[in-house]
Amino acid sequence: MIGYALISFIVNAIFYLILTWYLDQVIPNEWGAKRHPLFCCFDKTSPYSLDQKEQRKREELANPAYKDSVEEVDENMQQL
């Protein structure tokens, strides 16, 4: 009986911790801006979002040091 109560307590504590963090991000306050309710799914600032990956790729290609670290491709290989 006590084991079930302890497990229930831990699950509830984790649930309310996550809920508090989420609501802190979504509900506006005097120090910050409100985020979109689905910010964790469609956040464009996430390093895993496609926009960020493409932006990093463009920055790498524009960086002159990147060109120095890439080996030139033989002309015969380019035709393939």
Secondary structure, DSSP 8 states (H G I E B T S, - for coil): -HHHHHHHHHHHHHHHHHHHHHHHHHS-BTTB----TTHHHH-TTSTTSHHHHHHHHHHHHH-HHHHHTS----HHHHH-
